[in-house]
Amino acid sequence: MCGRYFASQSPEIYRRFYGYAEQPNFPARYNIAPTQPVPVVLQENGRRQFRLVRWGLWPSWLKDPKGFPLVINARVETIQEKPTFRGALRHRRCVFLADGFYEWRREGTGKAAIKTPFMIRRADGAPMVLAGLWENWLGADGSEIDTAAIVTTGANGTMAAVHDRMPAILSPDQVEPWLDTRGIEPAAATALCRPCPEDWLTLDPVSPRVNDARNDGPDLVVPLSQPRGATTPPDTPQEESTALQ
C-alpha cells in the first residue's frame, strides 16, 4: 500500500515535467498523509490541469461520507470491477505529484513487533509518477470536493524486501495514455499499472520521526546509515476496507 509520501521539488520542476499551464506555488512537503490536500494532474478537454484534491476517495454516488471507509489506495487487480473505482477508472484518471513514498517493514508479531520506516524514491531523482483516480463529490447541501486515491500493484523485487504492495509508478511516456480517458479504455489503462523496473528505485531506512504525520521537514528524507526499529507504527489505514471487497 502507500500511506505516506513526499513531494519536495520546486513547483516549476513539476510544471515542466507534466506540462500543465497553471503556475501554482506550493511548499515542499516531506510527510504527506491521508485526508490532506494533495496536488494531482488530470486531463480535461485535451488539456492537462493542476488540481488540489483530498487524499481519500469519495465516489460520486456516495450520499453521506460519514462512516465511509478511508480509501487512499485502489488495488489495480480489482479497480475494473469495484463500484467505488469503476467510474473514475473510465472517466477520471490522474497522477499524483510525488518524489517518493514511505513504507514500513514489519519484524516480529504483536506488541513486540518492530516497524522500520523506509524511503523509496527514483534513482535518477526525477519526479515519481503515481497513477491515481479522482472523483468530484457533491453533497446534498451543495458542497463540492475533489477526492483521489493512489493505484497500487504488486511489489517488484526491490520493494519485496519491505512490503508486498507498492504504488503503480508510471514512466513519462505512460502519463499521456493513463490520463487520456477518451482515447484509452479502462482495460488498456489498467495494463499500464504494473510493478516498475527494479533499477528505477532506491530504498533507504529513515528516521522513525516519519511515523508521526505532524513531523514534516527535510530531515525525514535523510537516509540512516543503519536501519532503526520503531515500536510505534504509523497511523495509516488499511489499503481498502472489507466493505469495498
Salt bridges, closest charged atoms under 4 A:
GLU12 OE2 - ARG15 NH1 3.61
GLU12 OE2 - ARG16 NH1 3.92
GLU22 OE2 - ARG47 NH1 3.67
GLU44 OE1 - ARG51 NH2 3.38
GLU77 OE2 - ARG165 NH1 2.81
GLU107 OE2 - ARG105 NE 3.19
ASP124 OD2 - ARG122 NH2 2.89
GLU135 OE1 - ARG92 NE 2.91
ASP146 OD2 - ARG51 NH1 3.60
ASP164 OD1 - HIS163 ND1 3.27
GLU176 OE1 - ARG48 NH2 2.99
GLU185 OE1 - ARG90 NH1 3.07
ASP212 OD2 - ARG214 NH2 2.79
ASP219 OD2 - ARG209 NE 2.97
GLU239 OE1 - ARG75 NH1 3.44
GLU239 OE1 - ARG165 NE 3.75
GLU240 OE1 - LYS82 NZ 2.48
